[in-house]
Amino acid sequence: MKQRKSLALVLMIFMLVSLFTGCADGSGSEAEPAAAKPAATSEPAAEPAAEEVVTITMWHTYSDGETEVFDNDVIPAFEASHPNIKVEATRMPYDGLKQQIIAGVSSSTAPDVMRMDIIWVPEFAKLGALEMVSEYAEFDAIKANVFEGPMSTNYYDGDYYGLPLNTNTKIAIYNKALLADLGVDVPKTMDELVAIAESVKDRDDTWGIGIGGSATWGMLPYFWTMGGAVTDENYTVASGYLNSPESIEALDTIAGWYADGIVGPCILGEQPDTWGGMGNGNYFMIEDGPWYYSIVGDDALNNTVNAVMPAGPGGSISVVGGENMIMFNTSKNKEAAWTFMQWMLSPEPQIMMAQLGMVPTNMDAAKDQAVLDSPYIGTYIEQLKTARPRTPSPKWETMSDTIGTAFELVIRGEQDAKTALDEAAAICDELLQ
């Protein structure tokens, strides 16, 4: 068993380091000391005895509308079916939330469970702050019934430290008017998309592809689809993958699209941005998440056509986003907390939240007719079958900055793809240690 320091001491050190290095934006994650895994749960979790009433606490960052449904529909449904467990949920501001979590765990004032950003889970698992859930008796059955990509965002050092509460990915969104004007069908391959993009590049202020930025969130769907990779399948090394011949070719291809005028200026953060450009007819295709439809509303539903990413050498690949449900290992109500976590992964609450545009992680919920009746959720569910997680590493935010910088330098023509990816791979190797 790994040697470990006191959790409180480890977290206090991390909190002090974060104050000086700005870990909230990922820049301070390199200084985290290693911590051993939480002790495994030896017995299957069970609900408290019927005569006991246990109150569990939860932190979340749901939006106004999501909070209303969660408070008024989801929690009452759980409490009705589990009358011996009460849930006290608190909506937290996202700004400064990471520091609040650190302070809460180090002082034993953290909640029992939390809806946590997926990229934070490996970081807090490394700190020893999260309960390892993969040794609970019910875990394997839950894992078998959720999408693999979202589930993998809970993975750290061979074990799982949470459950995928809600997920999202990005799909291809096409301008309906341009489809009709060009007389073309929705492209099924990247070659078809590029051919269409070539045909519109001579029109004023019109581009075939609007990539949502040079950072990893914007670029990875294209980089992966064109055959690129970030690490090996076990997330242990970047060299030989991020800088492989396939990755170099993928990045060269995307940079070539920009140089050729078929990718719009939004890839470098310039105007028109993806949403404005789609609304004004500047872009034939953009990629984005379900919030595009839930926020833009009828204009998006009436004026676009959506589909999975057109396939390239790597397949039709997109990126996984979302939030996970974790239990802090300082919780004094682990049995009740685990009961609530399991229930939140069941079809009933997943379908309730799907009505707000949140993509279920439970595959049974994803097949429910109420979910499939959405004019866009079905496409996101289909894309999730091949979507990939960002590397589940405590240092992902720093890795992401490193890779995004390499992407931008190549797109701007300031560095060749091999040099940029060689340098980025070497840095990522160190971060993955």
Secondary structure by P-SEA (a helix, b strand, c coil): ccccccaaaaaaaaaaaaaacccccccccccccccccccccccccccccccbbbbbbbbbbccaaaaaaaaccaaaaaaaacccbbbbbbbbbccaaaaaaaaaaaaccccccccccccaaaaaaaaccccccccccaaaaaaaccccccccccccccccccccccbbbbbbbbcaaaaaaacccccccaaaaaaaaaaccccccccccccccccccccaaaaaaaccccccccccccccccccaaaaaaaaaaaaaaaacccccccccccccaaaaaaaccccbbbbcccccccccaaaaacccccccccccccbbbbbbbbbbbbbcccccaaaaaaaaaaaacaaaaaaaaccccccccccccccccccccccaaaaaaaaccccccccccaaaaaaaaaaaaaaaaaaccccaaaaaaaaaaaaaaaac
